[in-house]
Amino acid sequence: MTTTPAFRVRALPPEVPAAVRATDRDASGLPPHRSTAAGGEPLRCCLRDATTGEEIMLFGYAPPISVSPYREVGPVFAHAGPCAGTPAPGYPPAWRGRRQVLRAYDRRGWIHDARVHDGSDPEAVIAELLADPAVQRLHSRNVAYGCFMFAVDRLG
């Protein structure tokens, strides 16, 4: 029996890298760094790692939370051109098994809780954090660098 997750993983909205491409400016007002992927760069537009030779850009992004002291701008990778990849529903298959930090935020945009998981059963950690009714959204972040990976919203 297959169960539908009670959450939705949200990749970087396509309008974000499109705006960076159009304006040549990121959330900090700086131009993006464009390069050819060495391979392994985590692409936030399609939630997979870049393959060698893909054209990518690195730019500052303010992840979605309410304006609060916890709002921040950090680096993200995306395709340098329009991304045809649509993430599969649920947890990104390409990143399963990767250690991540899940930060829980309340409706004010304040950090409510956080958990490190090893990627073997991220759905259990997501469910645990979303079980608290005060939690509005989760952000998945890279353990070593703290970079934003994707958002998780409760369904319903």
C-alpha positions as CSV (number, residue, x, y, z in Angstrom):
1,M,0.0,0.0,0.0
2,T,1.4,3.4,-1.0
3,T,0.7,6.3,1.3
4,T,0.7,9.9,0.1
5,P,3.0,12.1,2.2
6,A,1.4,14.9,4.3
7,F,3.9,17.3,3.0
8,R,5.1,18.9,-0.2
9,V,8.8,19.5,-1.1
10,R,9.3,22.8,-2.9
11,A,12.2,23.4,-5.1
12,L,13.4,26.9,-5.9
13,P,10.5,28.5,-7.7
14,P,11.3,28.9,-11.4
15,E,10.6,32.6,-11.3
16,V,13.6,33.1,-8.9
17,P,16.4,32.0,-11.2
18,A,14.4,33.5,-14.1
19,A,14.5,36.9,-12.3
20,V,18.3,36.5,-11.6
21,R,18.9,35.7,-15.3
22,A,16.8,38.7,-16.4
23,T,18.2,41.3,-14.0
24,D,21.7,39.8,-13.6
25,R,21.2,40.5,-9.8
26,D,20.5,38.2,-6.9
27,A,18.8,38.8,-3.5
28,S,21.8,40.8,-2.4
29,G,21.9,42.9,-5.6
30,L,25.0,41.1,-6.8
31,P,25.5,39.4,-10.2
32,P,25.4,35.6,-10.3
33,H,28.5,33.6,-10.8
34,R,28.1,31.6,-14.0
35,S,30.2,28.5,-14.6
36,T,30.4,25.1,-16.1
37,A,29.6,22.4,-13.5
38,A,32.4,20.2,-12.3
39,G,29.6,17.8,-11.3
40,G,27.9,17.3,-7.9
41,E,26.7,20.9,-7.4
42,P,23.3,20.7,-5.7
43,L,20.8,22.3,-8.1
44,R,17.9,23.9,-6.2
45,C,15.8,24.3,-9.4
46,C,15.3,20.6,-10.0
47,L,16.6,19.0,-6.8
48,R,19.4,17.0,-8.2
49,D,23.2,17.3,-8.5
50,A,24.6,18.9,-11.6
51,T,26.4,16.7,-14.1
52,T,29.8,17.6,-15.5
53,G,29.5,20.2,-18.2
54,E,26.1,21.7,-17.4
55,E,25.9,25.5,-17.4
56,I,25.0,26.6,-13.9
57,M,25.0,29.8,-11.8
58,L,25.6,30.4,-8.1
59,F,23.7,33.3,-6.5
60,G,22.3,34.6,-3.2
61,Y,18.8,33.6,-2.3
62,A,16.5,34.5,0.6
63,P,14.5,31.4,1.4
64,P,10.7,31.7,2.0
65,I,9.9,32.7,5.6
66,S,8.1,35.7,7.1
67,V,10.3,38.7,7.7
68,S,12.0,37.9,11.0
69,P,15.5,38.0,12.6
70,Y,15.9,34.5,11.1
71,R,15.5,35.6,7.5
72,E,18.8,35.2,5.7
73,V,20.4,35.2,2.2
74,G,22.6,32.3,1.3
75,P,24.2,30.8,-1.8
76,V,22.3,28.4,-4.1
77,F,23.1,26.7,-7.4
78,A,20.6,26.6,-10.3
79,H,20.8,26.0,-14.0
80,A,22.1,29.0,-15.9
81,G,19.3,28.6,-18.4
82,P,15.7,27.6,-18.0
83,C,15.4,24.3,-16.2
84,A,13.3,21.5,-17.8
85,G,13.6,19.3,-14.8
86,T,10.6,18.9,-12.6
87,P,11.3,17.4,-9.2
88,A,9.5,14.1,-8.4
89,P,6.9,14.4,-5.7
90,G,8.1,13.6,-2.2
91,Y,11.7,13.7,-0.9
92,P,14.3,14.3,-3.7
93,P,15.4,10.8,-4.7
94,A,18.8,12.1,-5.8
95,W,19.5,13.4,-2.3
96,R,18.2,10.4,-0.3
97,G,21.0,9.2,1.9
98,R,22.5,12.7,2.2
99,R,22.8,14.2,5.7
100,Q,20.8,17.3,6.0
101,V,19.5,19.7,8.7
102,L,15.7,20.3,8.8
103,R,14.9,23.7,10.4
104,A,11.3,24.2,11.5
105,Y,9.8,27.7,11.4
106,D,6.6,29.0,12.9
107,R,4.2,31.5,11.3
108,R,6.3,34.4,12.5
109,G,9.4,33.1,10.6
110,W,11.1,32.2,13.9
111,I,13.1,28.9,14.2
112,H,10.9,26.6,16.2
113,D,13.1,23.4,16.1
114,A,15.7,21.7,14.1
115,R,16.9,18.1,13.4
116,V,19.9,16.6,11.7
117,H,19.0,13.4,9.7
118,D,21.2,11.0,7.8
119,G,18.9,10.8,4.7
120,S,17.9,7.2,5.3
121,D,14.3,8.1,6.4
122,P,13.8,11.8,6.0
123,E,10.1,11.4,5.9
124,A,10.0,10.3,9.5
125,V,11.9,13.4,10.6
126,I,9.7,15.6,8.5
127,A,6.6,14.0,10.0
128,E,8.0,14.5,13.5
129,L,8.6,18.2,13.0
130,L,5.3,18.8,11.2
131,A,3.4,17.0,14.0
132,D,3.8,20.2,16.0
133,P,0.9,22.5,15.0
134,A,3.1,25.6,15.6
135,V,5.4,24.6,12.7
136,Q,4.4,26.2,9.4
137,R,7.4,25.3,7.1
138,L,10.6,23.4,7.1
139,H,13.9,24.3,5.4
140,S,16.3,21.6,4.4
141,R,19.9,22.7,4.7
142,N,23.3,21.3,3.9
143,V,25.0,20.0,7.1
144,A,28.5,21.3,6.4
145,Y,27.8,24.6,4.7
146,G,24.3,25.5,6.0
147,C,23.1,26.3,2.5
148,F,19.3,26.2,1.8
149,M,18.4,23.1,-0.2
150,F,14.5,23.2,-0.4
151,A,11.4,24.0,1.6
152,V,8.8,21.6,3.0
153,D,5.2,22.6,3.5
154,R,2.5,20.8,5.3
155,L,-0.4,19.7,3.1
156,G,-3.9,20.5,4.1
